[in-house]
């Protein structure tokens, strides 16, 4: 259940963000969460997986592999970041 008070929402979000895997920038709005091989595309709260590995990310980014052929079965949940993705769907 979402807290009613905005200050409480902010406190909870900050608490979760402080322990979330930090994002390592790759290029533009593409990032690798620390401790993960996966690549995320992060634009504000619009977050999607953009590769299960750095190699796959480059294949997709350079149009060597269509995004639709990403190995979606290999995607693993990433604390905090996956929660935001789920909340936006």
C-alpha positions as CSV (number, residue, x, y, z in Angstrom):
1,X,0.0,0.0,0.0
2,X,1.3,3.4,-1.0
3,X,1.9,5.8,2.0
4,X,-0.5,8.7,2.0
5,X,2.0,11.5,3.0
6,X,4.4,12.7,0.3
7,X,7.1,13.1,2.9
8,X,6.7,9.4,3.9
9,X,6.9,8.4,0.2
10,X,10.1,10.4,-0.2
11,X,11.6,8.8,2.9
12,X,10.9,5.3,1.7
13,X,12.1,6.0,-1.8
14,X,15.4,7.5,-0.5
15,X,15.8,4.5,1.9
16,X,15.4,2.0,-1.0
17,X,17.6,4.1,-3.4
18,X,20.4,4.3,-0.9
19,X,20.8,0.5,-0.9
20,X,20.0,0.0,-4.6
21,X,22.8,-1.2,-6.9
22,X,24.5,2.0,-8.3
23,X,24.3,2.5,-12.1
24,X,27.5,2.5,-14.0
25,X,27.2,4.6,-17.2
26,X,28.0,3.0,-20.5
27,X,26.6,5.4,-23.1
28,X,23.9,8.1,-23.1
29,X,21.1,6.6,-21.0
30,X,22.4,3.0,-20.9
31,X,23.8,1.7,-17.6
32,X,25.0,-1.5,-16.0
33,X,23.8,-1.9,-12.4
34,X,26.7,-2.6,-10.1
35,X,27.2,-6.3,-9.6
36,X,25.2,-7.3,-12.7
37,X,26.2,-8.1,-16.3
38,X,22.9,-6.8,-17.6
39,X,22.3,-3.4,-19.3
40,X,19.4,-1.1,-18.6
41,X,18.1,1.8,-20.5
42,X,17.1,4.4,-18.0
43,X,15.3,7.6,-18.9
44,X,13.7,9.1,-15.8
45,X,11.4,6.3,-14.6
46,X,11.2,4.7,-18.0
47,X,13.5,1.7,-17.4
48,X,13.9,-1.4,-19.6
49,X,16.4,-4.1,-20.0
50,X,18.7,-3.5,-23.0
51,X,20.9,-6.5,-22.9
52,X,21.6,-9.5,-20.7
53,X,25.3,-8.9,-21.1
54,X,27.5,-6.0,-22.3
55,X,28.2,-8.0,-25.5
56,X,24.5,-8.4,-26.2
57,X,23.9,-4.7,-25.5
58,X,26.5,-3.7,-28.1
59,X,25.0,-6.1,-30.6
60,X,21.6,-4.5,-30.1
61,X,22.9,-0.9,-30.0
62,X,24.9,-1.4,-33.2
63,X,22.0,-3.1,-35.0
64,X,23.8,-6.4,-35.3
65,X,20.9,-8.1,-33.4
66,X,17.3,-7.0,-33.2
67,X,16.1,-5.9,-29.7
68,X,13.3,-8.5,-30.0
69,X,15.8,-11.3,-30.2
70,X,17.4,-10.4,-26.8
71,X,17.7,-13.4,-24.6
72,X,14.8,-12.4,-22.4
73,X,14.9,-15.8,-20.6
74,X,18.3,-14.8,-19.0
75,X,17.0,-11.6,-17.4
76,X,17.4,-11.6,-13.7
77,X,15.7,-9.2,-11.3
78,X,17.8,-6.3,-10.0
79,X,16.8,-4.9,-6.6
80,X,15.1,-1.5,-6.7
81,X,15.4,-1.1,-10.5
82,X,13.2,-4.1,-11.4
83,X,10.7,-2.8,-8.8
84,X,10.5,0.5,-10.6
85,X,10.0,-1.3,-13.9
86,X,7.2,-3.4,-12.4
87,X,5.5,-0.3,-10.9
88,X,5.4,1.4,-14.3
89,X,3.6,-1.5,-16.0
